Amino acid sequence: MPTEKPRVTITMTGDQLQQIDDFRFEHKMKNQTQAILYLVKTGLEELGYTDSEKEKAPLYSSEAMRLAKDYDGLDRWGKQALRQVADVEMARMEDEERFLRDTGEQEEEKPTIPDFWSEPAAGMASPIMGEDYDEYTLQPGDPKGAVFSVRISGNSMEPYFPNGSRVFCNKDPLRDGDIGVFSVDGEAVIKQYHYDRILGITYLFSLNREKADADVVITRNSGQMLVCLGRVITKRRFPLPGM
């Protein structure tokens, strides 16, 4: 349902927007709007434009402060586990925000993206319209920030990504557990990414564990060429095999 609150449009420099984003991620805020509103409220309070008798709302909730205290009491392994959970959940929320929601407001112009016929075409430097891809117009329910889409080939990612289904990709950096479109020695695959920093091994997992033989394992000295063509935008996070 569209909000009845007043709306404003502001123009700022790229540096200012970057500072807001840095503040947002540093303080684990849900979105840019929350960060901007907090900064505006804080600035108004500092300038005396708000009721000084009202207690300033704390930046962190009592539950967040309790978790912070518990975090300081954990050993190195416990802190790493908690950090991994937080990273996974933050990534899940960011992906959920990318999916357009029908607000009842008609958009003036819907963006179009390349819809590649195959994963290899998605890795071409200069794809050719009509030979490698068609134009696809993003619809309500499609994710924001998508720069291309591609069709799944095969059943190694079922049931979440069935054969022939379309996935939307951006160029965000990959995080552990993300789904990505990869080129391995020129052969393209869609897999779940995991990197073992201790052993120096990259794993590209099939979500369908009955197709574990389709996993790709790249060791530090294998000499294989691995390129990430895009990060698949998903509505949920997927646990790594065995975790």
Phi, psi and omega in degrees: 000130180300142180286148176265000179289152178299147178240146176226154175243129182236154177244133179218167180281164177297324179295319179296318179295322178295321178297321178295317179295320177299317179297318182299310184288326179297323183258013174056043179276152189294321183201177181296321182302315180298319180294316181296316180298320179296316181294320177296314180299316180296318179297318178297321179294320179295327180273358177082021181267006177236169182294111184290342181281341179283136180291130179294131181294134180294151180293325182243145178287167178297325179293321178295321179294323179293320177296322179297321179293317178297322181300317181295338180271355181277156173279183186299320182290321178295319178296320179295318180296317180294322179295320179295319178298315180297318180296318180297315182290323177295319178295320179298316181294321179296319179293320179299323180293337184285339182280126182296143175242142182284107183265358182086358180261132182278128178281143180292318182211129180268133181289154176243151179225160174291134175248098188286145181285334181209160180299319179302323181297330181294344181261001182287143182294318181226081179296155185250122180300131179088347178244328182241336184203163170245161175278136179239131178268121181298137183248161172304131185103340174281154185284143172290151175084000179291136179250343172198164174232161182208155181267142175284135176240120181100178185244017183286347180249009177288157004272357187286325180231088184292159176304129179089353181283157181262135173241150181252139186232151170236189182248025178295152175298144180283140171245160182305128179094353179291156172264134183220162171259120187238153169248118179246107184052039177088353178258125186269140178218156171247117187214171174269132187266135172212135179237123176270104185292330182289312182272344182071036182245133175260129178247134171244102189267148167275135177291328175280101186288349171288346177249035181298338178292348177269000175300153176243126180242123182240112180275166185300323185251022184287334183079004180285149180261117180244125178230131174271119181274335180180156177260125181286129178275122184236159178272353182211167175258153182241129179294146176289151180305131178084001181241000000 
